[in-house]
Amino acid sequence: MRRRRALMLLLPLAAGSGAARAAVQPRALQFPRDFGAHPQTGVEWWYLTGLLGPDEAPRYGYQLTFFRVRNPDPAVQAHASALAPRQLLIAHVALSDLQSSGGRLRHDQRVARLGPGGVAAAEQDCALRLRDWRLWRDEGGGYRAAFEGRAGAADAFALELRLQTTEAPLLQGEAGFSPKSPGAHHATHYYSRPQLQTRAELRLPGRAPQALTGRSWLDHEWGDELLAPEAQGWDWLGINLLDGRALTAFRLRHTGGGQDLWSGGSLRAADGTSRSFANGELRFKALRHWRSPASGASYPVAWRLSGRDFEGWTLTALLDAQEIDARASTGLLYWEGAAALRDAQGRLLGHGYLELTGYAERMRLL
């Protein structure tokens, strides 16, 4: 317990330090190296989500997210001990049961220092481990993942995943450099792996293992100064369209409300070509809110999206109650869950995940 509490005390330093950092400079991404970790940067995440079951009516949504956080204290970085908490690895897992009566969300979280004890984030390729929670690239260039949430509990679940794609990484923003504010100081390096064809084995208490197929999405993003001081939080979505396209859209909200601080994203065609959205090009309009009985936060769970390439598309949560309480790891409350995208005539276009931060309190990241 003392060790866990000591790790927890580091998180406000790593995630909320006001010290100025050098901005990430644009550079050409190189693979497989950039599939791996970038420990010289302040924060990084690998964000894997997916829908399992028929394309038209998925049965489950899942999330596996690894966060790597660099401790900003120079004394800790220079410490001689191999056990010094220079880097933390945090992981969230969640499973949304979309077919059960009323829907159900299961989730779990972990945090540990990188180093001995089966906690690792390789630099040369994607290979992440937080004890028995794992995400890695296999010899064929696909991804594998395995995790178990709340082992032994009534809401336990376990997933093993095989994910394949023939497409090159989707470079977000300007060839993989993604601005996050009007100035040049707040930005990340960012790429996505949409349309991951997925095979899964799901285990739930009291049930036989379920073999499922579906589509998944992996985001990998890293940087130092991600959020401007005037940013309240962000809304993000990644949608695998049924026709093979992939839609990314995000906006950062101003603390004072009103106009968005920044927005962006991309639309990749089925043939692999893509176009990035300029700041302000997308229009987001909240259509419906859900208030969490646990936190009291009000989340916009239905949206109308418009841009140069489309008009009047709607995104709607498949389950309202998908709030993630991560206060035992990152200290944050946010909403993240499965959603359906439809065109202006109400026809299903695809499914994916929606993430909403900064509604319970202002988002803090570096």
C-alpha positions, 0 to 999 in steps of 0.5 A: 500500500505504501508503494502504491501511495508513493506512486500516486503522489507522483502523478500530480507532479507528472501530469500537472507541472507548471514548469515550462518544457521544450515544445515537440518539434516536427519530424518525419515519423519512422516505423517501426521505431515510432510504434515504440515508446518515447521516454524523453517526452512528458506523456504518451499513450497507446489507446486501443478501442473496438466494437465486437460483434456484428457490424450493424449491431455490436455486442460489446465495446472495449478499451485498453489504454496505456499511459507512459508518464515521465517524472519531471523532477530532475533529482528523480531522473538523476537518482542512481537507484534502478527503482527510482520512479523515473517513468510511470506506466498507467493502464485503463481497461473497460468493457461495455456490454451493449446487449445486456438489459440496460447496458453495463460498464466494467472497468479497471485501472493500474499504475506502476513504475517502469522497471523490475516486476514486469512493467515495460514500454519498449522503445524500438517497437510496440511492446507494452506490459503492466504485469499481465496486461499486454499490448504488442506487435507480432512478427506479421506486423499485426497487434496482440493484446491481453488483459483481465479486469478485476480478476475474481470479482463479480464484474470481472472480464478478460480479453485476448485480441488479434488485430490485423491491418494492411494499411500504413499508419494514418499520420494525423495533422501535418504528416504526424505532427498535430497542433493543439492550440493557435500557437506553435508550442502545444502539439503532439506527434500522432498517428492512428491505426484504424480499421483493425480487423479483430478476432477476440476471445472474451471471458465473463464470470459464469459463461463459456468463452465467447469467440468474437470478431469486429473492428478496432482502432489504435491511437498513439500520441506523445508530446510535452506541452499538450494543452494550452493553459486556457484549454478546459478539455477535449472531445475526440472521436475515432470511427471505423466506417462500414465502407472502409473509411475512417473518421477522426475528429477532435476539438479542444474547448476553451475554459471560458466556453464559447468558441473552440480553442482548436479543432482537427482530425482527418477523413481517410478514404477506403483506398488509403488516401486521407485529408486532414481537417484545418482548424475550425473546419469541423462544426460540433453541436451537442444534441443531448446530455447525460448526467452522471449520478456518481460525479454529477458531470453532464456529458454530451453523448449525442452530437451533430458533426458537419464539415466540408466533406459531410453535413449533418452526420450524427454520433450517438452513444450506444450506452449513456453510462460509460463514465470512467473513474480513473481517480485511483491512477491518473486522478481523472474522471472522464467519459469514454465509450462506444458510439454509432455514426449515422448520416443526415438521413439516419443511415448507419455509417459505422461505429467507434469510440467517443472520448469526453474530458474536462466535464467533471473538472478542468483536464490537466496534462503537463 
